């Protein structure tokens, strides 16, 4: 690519990034006002739903995965510190385990922003039925199966997508 083409490309990229940032700021500018309009009863219902459907242990699983990743990263750089690393991780995990409620309160806020009090009551009533209880109990294994399907899709999508983009560019006369 020539110098002018690179400068033009950089300007376009900068313009697109600026546009995307502006759009995202506009999209989220109304959230604080909406977030303040949620009544305590509305939040309580939303939190009830979050607590009812927390059968997969998302928070705990995320903590464990983060702890494992952190241990592996630090151990790679400091192989002789296995015991102190494990002790530090246990201490930090203990702190984070007490903070699940904070995250779930935020989840509840998201549900309260998206569902009315009446809708949340209906959702909760459904989850108290036998079918709702079965769905809740099955979600962990179903989510695991869905994740496997998504991983396979992604593994196939990336090379296929790449090949199709290259073919499009080639048909347009570009050599990539």
N, C-alpha and C positions, 0 to 999 in steps of 0.2 A: 504494500500500500504506500502511496505517496504521502508526503508531509501534509498537504492540504486535506487529503482524505482522512488522515488520522485526526487532524484538528477538528474537522467537521463531525467525525464520529464521536469524538470526546464531547463536543458541544451537544450533540443529540443525546448522548447518554446522560450528561449533566441535566439537560432539560427534562428528560423522562424521569430521572430520579427526583428532581425538584417538583415535578407535577405529581408524582406518586406521594411524596411527603405532604404536599399541600392537600391532596384529596384525603389522605388518611387523617390529617389534623381536622379537616372539616367533618369527616365521618364521626370522629370521636368527640367533637366539641359539645355535643348535646348530652353525652352520657352523665356527667356529674349532676346536672339538673334532674334528669330522670332518676338517677340513683338516690337523690334526696327525697323523692316523693314516695318511697316505699314505706309502708307502715310497719310497725313492729309485728303485728299479727300476720301480715303478708310474708315477711321474712321468716317468721316462725313456721308457717306452712311450708315454705320452700325448703327450709332446713329439715323439716320432718321428712320431706320427700328425699332429700340428699341422704339422710341417715338411713332411711328405709332401703335405699338401693345400693348402699355401700357394702356389697357382699364380695366384691372382687379384691378388696384391700388395695386399691389403687395407690393410696398414700404410702402405705407400708412397703408395697412393692417398689415404688419409686425410691424410697429411702434406701432399701437394700441394694438396688441397682447402683445408686449413686455411691454408696459406701464401698461396694465392690470395685467400681471404676476408680474411685479415689485411692483405695488401697493399692490397686494394681499400678496406678500411675506413680505414686510415691515410692512403692517398693522397687519399681524399675530403676528409679534414680537413687534409691538408698536401700540396697538389698539387705543390709545388716540391721535394719531398724524394724523388723517384723513385729516384735512384741510391743514396742512403744506406739507403732502405727495402729495396731489393733486396739490398744488401750485408748488412744486418742479418738479413734472412730467410734468406739463404744460410748465414750463420753459425749461426743457430738450427736450421735444417734439418740441418746437418752433425751437431750434437749429438744431435738426435732420431733420426737414422738409425742411430746406434750403440746405441740403446735398444730396438730391435725384440725382442731376446731377452727382455728383461724382460716385455714384453707377452705374448709367446708362452709364457713360463713360466706366466703367469697363465691363459692359455688351456688349457695342459696340465693345470693344477690343476683346472680346471672339468671337463675330460674325465675325469680320474682320479677325481673325486668321483662321476661318473655312470656309469663303466664299470669293471668289474673288470679285473684283469690279464689273465685269460683272454679276456674280451670284447675288450679292446684288441688282443690278439694276433690274434684273428680278424678284426677290422676292418683291421689293418695287412696281414694276409695277403690280404684282399680287394683292398685298394688296390695290391697288388703284382701282381695279375692284369692281363690285357689290358683287361678291362672296367673294373676299378678305375682303371687308368691313363687310359683314355678318359674316364671320369667326371671325374677330376681335371683333365685337359686341357680338358674342355668346360665346367667349372664357371663360368669367367669369363663366357663368352658366354651361358650359360644364366642366370646370375644377372642379367646385364644385361637379358635378355628378361623375366625374372620381375619385375625392378624396373619395367620399362615397363608390364607388365600391372598391377602394384600401383598405379602412379601413375594409370593410367586408372581403375581401380576406385575409388581414393580421390577422384579428381576427380568421378566420378559419385555416389559415396556421400554426400559432404558435402551437396550441395544436396538430394538425395533424402531423406536422413535428416532434414534440417532441415524440409523440407516435410511429412514424415510426422508429426514432433513437433508442428508447428503445427496440422496437421489434427486430431490427437488432442486437443490443447488446445481447439481450436475446437469439436469435438464434445462436449467436457466443459463448454462454455459460457464459455470464456475468449476474450478478444479479444487476440490478439498479432500 
